[in-house]
Amino acid sequence: MWTAQSMPIRIAVFVFVLGAACAGISRAQSSGSVRVTAEADPTDVRVGETVQLTVRVDGVPATVVRTPDPPATTNLAPRQRTPRTKQIRASRGGRLRQGVVFSWRLRPRQQGAALIQPLTVVVQGKEYTTAPIRVRVSPRTGEPDAPTLTRPDGTSRNESLNARDLFIRAWATNDSAYQNEQVVVEYSLFYRPGIRLRHSRLAGSWDAPGFWREELNVAARPTPQRRRAHGQAYETVVLKRVALFPTRPGTLQVDPLRIETEAQGTMRMREGGPSLRGRFEPVQLASEGLSLDVRSLPSGAPPAFDGAVGQFSMTARTDADSTSVGEPVTLMVEVEGAGNLATLSPPSVEPPPDMEVYDPSVETDIERNESRIRGTKTFAYTLVPQSAGRYDLPAVTLSYFDPDAGQYETRQATPSALQVSGEAAPRAVGRTGDGLPVGDVAEPMAASEAQWARTDRRPLYRSPWAYLALLVPALVVGAGVAYRRWRSEAAPSSDETAALDEETNRLQVARRRLQAGPDAAFYDAVTRALRAFLAERLGRDGPNDVTRTILDRHLPRHDVPPDLQDALYDVLDRCDEAQYAPRAGSAAPEDVLANAHAVLRRLDTTLPRSESTASRS
């Protein structure tokens, strides 16, 4: 029972406990981490649609966050100066979470690339900066270059599908670029949730005249991602991603990407009635065409510039710090960065006097799994010193144009000094016109007694027997070569027979699967046969160790021609596409098996055989 005397004491205790609790909450808020994020939705819009930029601040109450100014943008116009503000106050797991959300609505000005610049938010006097956001702006619906959906016969028995249900959208990182600057083009398939696809394949050919092209990897078994377009949610998969390098100035066109597929949508028999799934119907999809304005490189290029465009770094080193006279030393120059490494010329190397330099061997390692082409190109120069001493090797110079900075850049890398020991090879002071030492000719000319020979004899070159004697051995050798060639063409060699038997055995399982019916097991057997062969020839641990990255790195090192690499990737992709959906291409199983045979036959003559493989053959 409380008394009047105890009441003030209890109130004081209650106030003390409440104050301690409030102090604990304040400390938790002040010690909690502040997180500032920015997001644009959608990032793929058409002219006339709206983009909403949302900036979220978590970890602090709204009262300590200063309202930010509208973001700086390119090709986007803010529709409001003051953002919409929403306070966040929620309890989760017994902990109070607070924050604030700012949002703006932006409208695209014209077709092309758009950019939302980094935005700065001040929280309790400290600045937080968001990352830039890129937005792609497409033409208005109905313009000539918009994505299209058509049917082969031009008609359809139902209206379960239209151009807003299923389409391909093309996107380029830039709509203008410098000559030889990298521009990445991506083609994505958009389809509404619930639509089913089957028997998809590429239709026609895709080309980009005036560009050097480098394919970037896309997922062979893509997981659809949710994206918004036309104010609605879509499932999307990336069909193709390619890096383009324009080779000339002007306006260059990129072809639309076209596919043929069978799609199943939904339809309603009457308005307000239940939705029913329609039949599968063949459709043809085409993306919009793209155009790129290409500018010439500006004047004022440095002397070492040889056409490289991008961002690069360079290192130079020798494989040894010391050597002997006449012994070769390797100078390794490694260029790394983003740009067209395939056409990058060797940097100029000026050797010091008394040192010979030979043309470099080149090795290129391109990374195709990122959002643009990157990689490393290594040049190995052979240096041979001709005399002893210390050689201070000059700096290696690389000049390139940086399109982001809009100016030429020059990189230099200086290898370490080289110490050469030993004695120089003796040199003749004078030589005759034929390169013989003068002393070799002067010694017999100074002999005390000369021996004279008659000059009235018939010269040998005027005798027909001399020519006949030379002609007979050549005829015999030629006849032998012709006979051996005839024998080799008449019957296949043991190596060729063994190679054909090996191909037949490797694809025997796939052939049996095909006879049972072309299902996923057939395409899996073809894939396993190819990867097992590649693992054996490339010295890998097994078929699972032969990934696309491994093939991209090792096939060029073994001088596998680009067309053979494309044929191999085409077979592997078609096998993957036949097993999983949605897929962008397929082929008759008999054609897949025939192409696999042709690829194995060419790879057998291109890739080196290990000792164990040769013994089995």
Secondary structure, DSSP 4 states (H G I P E B T S, - for coil): ---TTHHHHHHHHHHHHHHHHHHHHHHHHHHSPPEEEEEEE-SEEETT--EEEEEEEESS-GGGBPPPPPPPEESEEES-SSPEEEEEEEEETTEEEEEEEEEEEEEE-SSEEEEE---EEEETTEEEEPPPEEEEEEPPTTSTTS-EEE-TTS--S--S--TTTEEEEEEES-SEEETT--EEEEEEEEE-TT-EEEEEEE-S----TTEEEEEEP--SSPPPEEEEETTEEEEEEEEEEEEEEE-SSEEEEEPPPEEEEEEE-EEESSTTS-EEE---EEEEEEPPPEEEEEEPPPS---TTEEEEEEEEEEEEEES-SEEETT--EEEEEEEEEEE-GGGPPPPB--PPTTEEEEEEEEEEEEE-SSSS-EEEEEEEEEEEE-S-EEE-PPPEEEEEEETTTTEEEEEEE-PPPEEEES-PPP--S-B-TTS-BHHHHHHHHT-SS-----S-SPPGGG-HHHHHHHHHHHHHHHHHHHHHHHHHHHS--HHHHHHHHHHHHHTHHHHHHHHH--SHHHHHHHHHHHHHHHHHHHT-SSGGG--HHHHHHHTGGGT--HHHHHHHHHHHHHHHHHHSSS-S----HHHHHHHHHHHHHHHHHHSPPPHHHHHH-
